[in-house]
Amino acid sequence: MIALLAALLGVVPSPAHALAEDSTVYTLSPETQVEVHVGRSGMLRFLGHEHLIRARGVTGRIVYYPRAPTASRVAITVAAPSLEVLTPPDSTEIRQVTEVMRSQVLAVTRYPEITFASREVTPIAGGYRVRGALSVVGVSRDVTVDVAVVIQPDTLRATATFAVKQRDYAIEPVRAGGGAVRVADRVAIDCVIVAVRERAAGGG
């Protein structure tokens, strides 16, 4: 009936309006995990430690279009001060590494957020290939991530692993021992995204 009235009145819904009606919006839940694996390099790399870093403050939104998935978009924000060093088990070293990471590497006071905003979403087997802008310490670079996705009526779960180089973001890997031991330029990032469907106003 609405479509008939629209036709009689000469009103044609715009594609953007049609897409908006067909979208499902998901908000990232506290179950979301983002972990960073930092390795070591240099002549004496065997003397150094690998570090596991976990983000405690991750927020974001996913707008998903079932009928037009390429129009979907993702926005994720990590609170840089929420990054915690979990390994090695030595508490003194953890405190030292955390201080260096926050003050020298990420400068969290000046750059309190790390963000990702999608630019392109392409369906692939089992999920989507997402290209987007990853911004760290005020520097933005495009990254492409293959994401495995499971979508249920009220939840969306996505997993992905990708790598970036610190120097791409004008970050010089930390060195020790006169440069004989240093943090590897390449860091690996593991993401487990758990998102909950937003309810429209008035329920539904």
C-alpha positions in Angstrom: 0.0 0.0 0.0 2.8 2.4 0.9 4.6 1.6 -2.4 1.3 2.2 -4.3 0.7 5.5 -2.6 4.3 6.6 -3.3 3.9 5.7 -6.9 0.6 7.6 -7.2 2.2 10.6 -5.6 5.3 10.4 -7.7 7.6 9.8 -4.7 10.4 7.4 -5.3 12.6 6.4 -2.3 16.2 7.2 -2.8 18.8 4.3 -2.8 20.3 5.7 0.4 16.9 5.7 2.1 16.3 2.1 1.0 19.7 1.1 2.3 19.1 2.7 5.6 15.8 0.8 6.1 17.6 -2.5 5.3 20.7 -2.0 7.6 21.4 -3.7 10.9 23.6 -1.8 13.4 25.8 -3.6 15.9 27.7 -2.1 18.8 30.9 -3.7 20.0 30.5 -5.4 23.4 33.0 -5.6 26.2 33.8 -9.2 25.1 35.7 -7.8 22.2 39.4 -8.5 22.4 42.3 -6.9 20.5 45.8 -8.3 21.2 49.1 -7.1 19.8 52.1 -9.5 19.5 55.4 -7.7 19.5 58.5 -9.7 18.6 62.3 -8.9 18.9 65.1 -8.6 16.4 68.8 -7.7 16.3 72.0 -9.7 16.8 71.1 -10.5 20.4 67.4 -11.0 20.0 67.5 -14.2 21.9 68.2 -12.1 25.0 65.1 -10.1 24.6 61.4 -10.9 25.3 58.4 -11.1 23.1 55.5 -9.0 24.5 51.7 -9.6 24.4 49.7 -6.4 24.7 45.9 -6.3 25.2 43.6 -3.4 24.7 41.0 -3.1 27.5 39.1 -0.2 26.0 37.6 -1.0 22.6 34.5 0.6 21.2 32.9 0.8 17.9 30.0 0.2 15.5 29.2 -2.0 12.5 26.5 -1.0 10.1 25.7 -4.1 8.1 23.5 -4.2 4.9 22.4 -7.8 4.3 21.1 -7.0 0.8 24.1 -4.9 -0.2 27.1 -6.0 2.0 29.6 -3.9 0.1 27.8 -0.8 1.5 28.5 -2.0 5.1 30.9 0.0 7.2 33.0 -0.5 10.3 34.4 2.0 12.8 36.5 0.9 15.8 38.3 3.0 18.4 40.9 1.7 20.9 41.7 3.9 23.9 45.5 4.0 23.7 46.0 4.3 27.5 44.0 1.1 28.0 46.7 -1.0 26.3 48.3 -3.3 28.9 51.5 -5.4 28.6 50.7 -9.0 29.8 54.1 -10.7 29.2 56.8 -11.5 30.2 55.7 -12.4 33.7 58.3 -10.3 35.4 56.2 -7.4 37.0 59.2 -5.0 37.0 59.8 -5.4 33.3 56.1 -5.1 32.5 56.0 -1.8 34.3 59.0 -0.6 32.4 57.7 -1.7 29.0 54.3 -0.2 29.7 55.8 3.1 30.5 58.0 3.1 27.4 55.0 2.1 25.2 52.7 4.7 26.6 55.1 7.6 26.8 57.7 7.1 24.0 56.0 4.8 21.4 52.4 5.8 21.4 52.5 9.1 23.2 49.0 8.4 24.7 48.6 11.8 26.2 48.9 13.5 22.8 47.3 10.7 20.8 44.7 9.1 23.1 42.9 7.0 20.4 43.8 4.4 17.8 41.1 4.2 15.2 40.1 2.1 12.2 37.5 3.2 9.7 36.5 1.0 6.7 36.7 2.3 3.2 35.7 -0.8 1.2 34.1 -4.1 2.1 34.3 -7.1 -0.3 32.6 -10.5 0.3 35.0 -13.5 0.4 34.5 -17.1 1.4 33.5 -17.2 5.0 33.5 -13.5 5.6 34.7 -10.2 4.1 37.9 -8.4 3.0 37.9 -5.0 4.7 40.1 -2.2 3.5 40.3 0.8 5.8 42.3 3.5 7.4 44.2 2.6 10.6 45.3 5.7 12.5 48.1 5.5 15.1 49.9 8.5 16.6 48.2 10.8 14.2 49.4 8.9 11.1 46.8 7.1 8.9 47.6 4.2 6.6 45.4 1.9 4.6 45.3 -1.8 5.7 43.5 -4.7 4.2 42.2 -7.4 6.5 40.4 -10.7 5.8 37.7 -11.1 8.4 35.8 -14.3 9.2 32.3 -13.4 10.2 29.4 -15.2 11.8 26.1 -13.2 11.9 23.2 -14.3 14.0 19.9 -12.4 14.6 21.2 -10.4 17.6 25.0 -10.8 17.5 27.9 -10.5 15.1 31.2 -12.2 15.7 34.3 -11.5 13.6 37.9 -12.7 13.9 40.9 -11.5 12.1 44.7 -11.4 12.2 46.9 -8.9 10.4 50.2 -7.2 10.7 51.5 -3.7 10.4 55.0 -2.1 10.5 55.8 0.5 13.2 57.9 2.5 10.8 54.9 3.0 8.5 53.5 5.1 11.3 56.7 7.0 11.9 57.4 4.9 15.1 61.0 3.8 15.5 61.2 0.4 17.1 62.6 0.5 20.7 66.3 -0.5 21.0 68.4 -1.7 23.9 71.9 -2.9 24.4 73.3 -0.4 22.0 70.9 -1.6 19.3 71.9 -5.3 19.6 68.4 -6.1 20.9 65.4 -4.3 19.5 61.7 -4.6 19.1 60.8 -6.0 15.7 59.3 -3.5 13.3 56.5 -5.8 12.3 53.8 -6.4 14.9 50.9 -8.9 14.6 47.4 -7.9 15.7 44.7 -10.5 16.6 41.1 -9.3 16.8 38.0 -11.1 18.2 35.1 -8.7 17.6 31.8 -9.4 19.5 29.0 -7.0 18.7 25.4 -6.8 19.8 22.5 -5.6 17.6 21.2 -2.2 18.4 17.4 -2.1 19.0 15.4 0.5 17.2 13.7 3.1 19.3 10.5 1.7 20.7 11.8 -1.9 20.6 11.7 -4.3 17.7 
